[in-house]
Amino acid sequence: MLKFDAQTARILDDAYQGSDIVKRRMANFDALDIRAGDRVLDIGCGTGLMTLELSRAVGEKGRVIAIDPSAEMREYATSRCSVRENIEIHEGSANDLPLAGESVDKAVAVQVFEYVEDIPGALREINRVLGRDGRLVIGDMHWDTMAMFTDDRPRMGLMRSIWDRHMVERRVPAILPAMMEDAGFLVEEIRPLTYVDRTLRPDGLAHMMIVLMKNYTVQKELLDPAIVEAWADEQFELARTGRFFFTISHFVVAATKR
């Protein structure tokens, strides 16, 4: 699992306010169908961007409970959300929610379940804290859909195989619906969001991926740093010469508690 230290959190924070990640966040936000007064659980809140947006939507009579296992992320989220009184931020994970049974109306987890060791157990735990007819929205990438152009396919394949090590499950959108049904949910919608970048925008998802893949591989000492540097340099050179291409699809799965 990728360690979200303070430096990584800053990289994510810049990218997460770019148009690519905003679109992803809003796709999941819209699927929640937020109403004034809702009690909403934000699982894996990260730096608190979704948490803050949810707090505005539920209003003063609503409540947003944000959880994250990372102390660094909770610190970022606490700083960002300090202006809102209808937010609670706690330590926790999808498999261990610090909430009473049937205490929230809706729950959302964006780019979280690829790190969850026990997905069926996490879904049962979310079912426990959701009230009657509660709504659950889970958004994750299907990593089989990622394509990044290169003139060195073996090197790209090596980098992708190393990146796979930072997650538990790379096919979450494909296996999630059946698991949600088994955990007591009715899946209502699966909505794809496909990204295509041909310019390598500084605030884009592709740029963030290059930085994270490079940093992860070097920090974990999984490959010669010179090879990793050459891999990243090629992508920036492809962008400079008009040959860059990146695509990946994010899937939003929306369900209700039976």
The 8 nearest C-alpha neighbors of each residue, nearest first, counted from 0:
[[1, 165, 166, 2, 114, 164, 167, 3],
 [2, 0, 165, 3, 215, 166, 164, 114],
 [3, 1, 4, 0, 7, 215, 165, 69],
 [2, 4, 7, 8, 1, 5, 69, 72],
 [3, 5, 7, 6, 2, 8, 71, 72],
 [4, 6, 8, 7, 71, 9, 3, 72],
 [7, 5, 9, 8, 4, 10, 3, 11],
 [8, 6, 10, 4, 9, 3, 5, 11],
 [7, 9, 5, 11, 6, 10, 12, 3],
 [8, 10, 12, 6, 11, 7, 13, 5],
 [11, 9, 7, 13, 12, 8, 14, 6],
 [10, 12, 8, 14, 9, 13, 15, 7],
 [11, 13, 9, 15, 10, 14, 8, 16],
 [14, 12, 10, 11, 15, 16, 9, 17],
 [13, 15, 17, 202, 11, 16, 12, 207],
 [16, 14, 20, 12, 17, 13, 11, 21],
 [15, 17, 14, 13, 21, 12, 20, 18],
 [18, 16, 202, 14, 15, 19, 20, 203],
 [17, 19, 21, 20, 22, 16, 203, 202],
 [20, 18, 22, 21, 203, 17, 204, 23],
 [19, 21, 23, 15, 22, 18, 17, 24],
 [20, 22, 18, 24, 23, 19, 25, 16],
 [23, 21, 25, 20, 19, 24, 26, 18],
 [24, 22, 20, 26, 21, 25, 27, 19],
 [23, 25, 21, 27, 22, 26, 28, 20],
 [24, 26, 28, 22, 27, 23, 29, 21],
 [27, 25, 23, 29, 28, 24, 22, 30],
 [26, 28, 30, 25, 24, 29, 251, 138],
 [29, 27, 25, 31, 30, 26, 24, 32],
 [30, 28, 26, 31, 27, 32, 25, 33],
 [29, 31, 27, 32, 28, 26, 253, 136],
 [30, 32, 29, 28, 33, 136, 27, 134],
 [33, 31, 30, 29, 34, 28, 134, 105],
 [34, 32, 31, 56, 57, 37, 35, 29],
 [35, 33, 37, 57, 36, 32, 56, 61],
 [36, 34, 57, 58, 37, 61, 56, 33],
 [61, 35, 37, 60, 57, 34, 58, 38],
 [38, 36, 61, 57, 35, 34, 39, 104],
 [37, 39, 62, 103, 104, 61, 63, 105],
 [40, 38, 105, 63, 106, 103, 104, 37],
 [39, 41, 106, 64, 63, 65, 42, 105],
 [42, 40, 65, 107, 44, 106, 64, 108],
 [43, 41, 108, 66, 44, 107, 40, 65],
 [44, 42, 67, 66, 45, 111, 108, 41],
 [43, 45, 47, 42, 41, 65, 67, 66],
 [46, 44, 72, 47, 43, 67, 76, 73],
 [45, 47, 76, 75, 72, 48, 44, 73],
 [48, 46, 76, 50, 44, 45, 49, 51],
 [47, 49, 51, 50, 46, 52, 76, 44],
 [50, 48, 52, 51, 47, 53, 24, 44],
 [51, 49, 47, 53, 48, 52, 54, 41],
 [50, 52, 54, 48, 53, 49, 80, 47],
 [53, 51, 49, 55, 54, 50, 56, 48],
 [52, 54, 56, 50, 51, 55, 49, 57],
 [53, 55, 51, 52, 56, 57, 63, 50],
 [56, 54, 52, 58, 53, 57, 51, 59],
 [55, 57, 53, 54, 58, 52, 35, 33],
 [58, 56, 35, 61, 36, 54, 37, 55],
 [59, 57, 61, 55, 56, 60, 35, 36],
 [58, 60, 61, 85, 57, 36, 62, 84],
 [61, 59, 36, 58, 62, 57, 35, 37],
 [36, 62, 60, 57, 37, 58, 59, 38],
 [61, 63, 38, 85, 86, 39, 37, 64],
 [64, 62, 39, 86, 38, 40, 54, 65],
 [63, 65, 87, 40, 86, 88, 41, 39],
 [64, 66, 41, 88, 44, 40, 87, 42],
 [67, 65, 89, 91, 42, 90, 43, 88],
 [66, 68, 43, 90, 91, 69, 44, 92],
 [67, 69, 91, 90, 92, 70, 66, 43],
 [70, 68, 72, 71, 67, 73, 3, 90],
 [69, 71, 73, 72, 74, 68, 90, 67],
 [72, 70, 74, 69, 73, 5, 4, 75],
 [73, 71, 45, 75, 69, 46, 74, 70],
 [72, 74, 76, 70, 75, 71, 77, 69],
 [73, 75, 77, 71, 72, 76, 70, 78],
 [76, 74, 46, 72, 78, 73, 77, 79],
 [77, 75, 47, 46, 73, 79, 78, 74],
 [76, 78, 74, 80, 75, 79, 81, 73],
 [77, 79, 75, 76, 81, 80, 74, 82],
 [80, 78, 76, 77, 81, 75, 47, 46],
 [81, 79, 77, 82, 78, 83, 51, 76],
 [80, 82, 78, 83, 77, 79, 84, 76],
 [81, 83, 80, 84, 79, 78, 51, 77],
 [84, 82, 81, 85, 80, 86, 54, 51],
 [83, 85, 86, 82, 81, 59, 87, 80],
 [84, 86, 62, 83, 63, 59, 54, 61],
 [87, 85, 63, 84, 64, 62, 83, 88],
 [86, 88, 64, 65, 63, 89, 85, 62],
 [89, 87, 65, 66, 64, 86, 77, 73],
 [90, 88, 66, 91, 65, 87, 67, 73],
 [89, 91, 68, 67, 66, 88, 92, 69],
 [92, 90, 68, 66, 67, 96, 95, 89],
 [91, 93, 95, 94, 68, 96, 67, 66],
 [92, 94, 121, 95, 96, 42, 91, 125],
 [95, 93, 121, 92, 124, 120, 96, 117],
 [96, 94, 92, 93, 91, 97, 124, 121],
 [95, 97, 98, 91, 92, 93, 94, 124],
 [98, 96, 91, 95, 99, 89, 90, 66],
 [99, 97, 96, 128, 100, 102, 101, 103],
 [100, 98, 102, 128, 101, 97, 127, 96],
 [99, 101, 128, 127, 102, 98, 129, 130],
 [102, 100, 130, 128, 129, 103, 127, 99],
 [101, 103, 100, 128, 99, 129, 130, 98],
 [104, 102, 38, 129, 39, 105, 101, 130],
 [103, 105, 133, 38, 130, 129, 39, 37],
 [106, 104, 134, 39, 133, 103, 135, 40],
 [105, 107, 40, 135, 39, 41, 136, 134],
 [106, 108, 136, 41, 137, 135, 42, 40],
 [109, 107, 42, 137, 111, 41, 43, 138],
 [108, 110, 138, 111, 137, 139, 107, 27],
 [111, 109, 139, 138, 112, 108, 113, 140],
 [112, 110, 109, 113, 114, 108, 43, 115],
 [111, 113, 115, 114, 110, 171, 139, 118],
 [112, 114, 168, 111, 167, 115, 166, 169],
 [115, 113, 167, 112, 166, 111, 116, 0],
 [116, 114, 112, 117, 113, 118, 167, 111],
 [117, 115, 118, 167, 114, 168, 113, 112],
 [116, 118, 120, 115, 119, 121, 94, 122],
 [117, 119, 121, 120, 115, 116, 122, 112],
 [120, 118, 122, 121, 117, 178, 123, 182],
 [121, 119, 123, 117, 118, 122, 124, 94],
 [120, 122, 94, 124, 118, 93, 123, 119],
 [121, 123, 125, 119, 124, 120, 182, 126],
 [124, 122, 126, 120, 182, 121, 125, 127],
 [123, 125, 121, 127, 126, 122, 94, 120],
 [126, 124, 122, 127, 128, 123, 121, 129],
 [125, 127, 123, 129, 124, 128, 122, 256],
 [126, 128, 124, 125, 100, 129, 101, 123],
 [129, 127, 100, 101, 125, 102, 126, 99],
 [130, 128, 101, 103, 133, 126, 127, 104],
 [129, 131, 101, 133, 104, 103, 102, 132],
 [130, 132, 133, 256, 129, 101, 257, 104],
 [133, 131, 256, 255, 257, 130, 134, 104],
 [134, 132, 104, 130, 256, 129, 131, 105],
 [133, 135, 255, 105, 254, 256, 106, 132],
 [136, 134, 106, 254, 105, 107, 253, 255],
 [135, 137, 253, 107, 252, 31, 106, 254],
 [138, 136, 108, 252, 107, 109, 251, 253],
 [137, 139, 251, 109, 250, 110, 252, 108],
 [140, 138, 110, 249, 250, 109, 172, 141],
 [139, 141, 249, 142, 248, 250, 110, 172],
 [140, 142, 170, 143, 144, 172, 169, 248],
 [141, 143, 144, 169, 145, 140, 170, 247],
 [142, 144, 141, 145, 170, 169, 146, 247],
 [145, 143, 247, 142, 141, 248, 146, 246],
 [146, 144, 247, 142, 246, 143, 147, 248],
 [145, 147, 246, 245, 144, 247, 148, 244],
 [148, 146, 245, 244, 149, 246, 145, 243],
 [149, 147, 244, 243, 146, 245, 150, 242],
 [148, 150, 151, 152, 147, 155, 234, 233],
 [149, 151, 152, 148, 233, 155, 154, 153],
 [152, 150, 149, 154, 153, 155, 230, 156],
 [151, 153, 155, 154, 156, 149, 150, 148],
 [154, 152, 156, 155, 151, 157, 158, 150],
 [155, 153, 157, 156, 152, 151, 158, 230],
 [156, 154, 152, 158, 157, 153, 159, 151],
 [157, 155, 153, 159, 154, 158, 152, 160],
 [156, 158, 154, 160, 155, 159, 153, 161],
 [159, 157, 155, 161, 156, 160, 162, 154],
 [158, 160, 162, 156, 161, 157, 155, 163],
 [159, 161, 157, 163, 162, 158, 156, 164],
 [160, 162, 158, 163, 159, 164, 157, 216],
 [163, 161, 159, 164, 160, 165, 212, 158],
 [164, 162, 160, 161, 165, 166, 159, 169],
 [163, 165, 162, 161, 166, 160, 0, 167],
 [164, 166, 0, 1, 163, 162, 167, 161],
 [167, 165, 114, 0, 164, 168, 113, 163],
 [166, 168, 114, 113, 116, 115, 169, 165],
 [169, 167, 113, 170, 166, 171, 114, 115],
 [168, 170, 142, 171, 113, 141, 166, 167],
 [171, 169, 141, 173, 168, 172, 142, 174],
 [170, 172, 174, 173, 175, 169, 113, 168],
 [173, 171, 175, 174, 170, 141, 250, 139],
 [174, 172, 171, 170, 175, 176, 141, 177],
 [175, 173, 171, 172, 176, 177, 170, 178],
 [174, 176, 178, 172, 171, 177, 173, 179],
 [177, 175, 179, 178, 174, 180, 186, 173],
 [178, 176, 180, 179, 175, 174, 181, 186],
 [177, 179, 181, 175, 180, 176, 119, 182],
 [180, 178, 182, 176, 184, 181, 177, 175],
 [179, 181, 184, 177, 183, 182, 178, 185],
 [180, 182, 178, 179, 183, 177, 184, 119],
 [183, 181, 179, 180, 123, 184, 122, 178],
 [184, 182, 180, 181, 257, 256, 179, 185],
 [185, 183, 256, 180, 179, 255, 257, 182],
 [184, 186, 254, 255, 180, 187, 257, 256],
 [187, 185, 254, 253, 188, 184, 176, 255],
 [188, 186, 254, 253, 185, 189, 255, 252],
 [187, 189, 253, 252, 186, 190, 254, 251],
 [190, 188, 252, 251, 253, 250, 191, 187],
 [189, 191, 251, 250, 188, 252, 192, 253],
 [192, 190, 250, 249, 193, 251, 248, 189],
 [191, 193, 249, 248, 250, 194, 190, 23],
 [194, 192, 248, 247, 249, 191, 195, 246],
 [193, 195, 246, 247, 248, 196, 192, 19],
 [194, 196, 246, 245, 197, 193, 247, 244],
 [195, 197, 245, 198, 244, 199, 246, 194],
 [198, 196, 244, 243, 199, 245, 195, 238],
 [197, 199, 238, 200, 196, 243, 241, 244],
 [200, 198, 206, 197, 238, 196, 205, 201],
 [199, 201, 203, 202, 198, 206, 196, 205],
 [202, 200, 203, 206, 199, 207, 14, 205],
 [203, 201, 17, 14, 200, 206, 204, 13],
 [204, 202, 200, 205, 206, 201, 19, 17],
 [203, 205, 207, 206, 19, 208, 20, 14],
 [206, 204, 208, 207, 203, 199, 209, 245],
 [207, 205, 209, 208, 203, 204, 201, 199],
 [206, 208, 204, 210, 205, 209, 211, 14],
 [207, 209, 205, 211, 206, 210, 212, 204],
 [210, 208, 206, 212, 207, 211, 213, 205],
 [211, 209, 207, 213, 208, 212, 214, 206],
 [210, 212, 208, 214, 213, 209, 215, 207],
 [213, 211, 215, 209, 214, 210, 208, 162],
 [212, 214, 210, 216, 211, 215, 209, 227],
 [215, 213, 211, 217, 216, 212, 218, 210],
 [214, 216, 212, 218, 213, 217, 211, 219],
 [215, 217, 213, 219, 221, 214, 218, 220],
 [218, 216, 220, 214, 219, 215, 224, 213],
 [219, 217, 215, 220, 216, 214, 221, 213],
 [218, 220, 216, 221, 217, 215, 214, 222],
 [221, 219, 217, 218, 222, 216, 223, 224],
 [220, 222, 216, 219, 217, 223, 161, 218],
 [223, 221, 220, 224, 216, 217, 227, 226],
 [222, 224, 225, 226, 227, 221, 220, 217],
 [225, 223, 227, 226, 217, 228, 222, 220],
 [226, 224, 228, 223, 227, 229, 222, 230],
 [227, 225, 229, 224, 223, 228, 230, 222],
 [228, 226, 224, 230, 229, 225, 213, 231],
 [227, 229, 225, 231, 230, 226, 232, 224],
 [228, 230, 232, 226, 227, 231, 233, 225],
 [229, 231, 227, 233, 228, 232, 226, 234],
 [230, 232, 228, 234, 233, 229, 227, 209],
 [233, 231, 229, 235, 234, 230, 228, 236],
 [232, 234, 236, 230, 231, 235, 237, 229],
 [235, 233, 237, 231, 236, 232, 238, 243],
 [234, 236, 238, 232, 237, 233, 239, 231],
 [235, 237, 239, 233, 238, 234, 232, 240],
 [238, 236, 243, 242, 234, 240, 235, 239],
 [237, 239, 243, 235, 241, 236, 240, 198],
 [238, 240, 236, 237, 241, 235, 242, 243],
 [239, 241, 237, 238, 242, 236, 243, 235],
 [242, 240, 238, 239, 243, 237, 198, 197],
 [243, 241, 237, 240, 238, 244, 197, 239],
 [242, 244, 238, 237, 197, 241, 198, 148],
 [245, 243, 197, 148, 147, 196, 242, 246],
 [246, 244, 147, 196, 146, 195, 205, 197],
 [245, 247, 195, 194, 146, 145, 196, 147],
 [246, 248, 145, 144, 194, 193, 146, 249],
 [249, 247, 193, 192, 144, 140, 194, 141],
 [248, 250, 140, 192, 139, 191, 193, 141],
 [251, 249, 191, 138, 190, 139, 192, 140],
 [250, 252, 138, 190, 189, 137, 27, 191],
 [251, 253, 189, 137, 136, 188, 138, 250],
 [254, 252, 136, 188, 187, 135, 186, 251],
 [253, 255, 186, 187, 135, 185, 134, 184],
 [256, 254, 134, 185, 184, 133, 132, 135],
 [255, 257, 184, 132, 133, 183, 134, 185],
 [256, 184, 183, 132, 185, 255, 131, 133]]
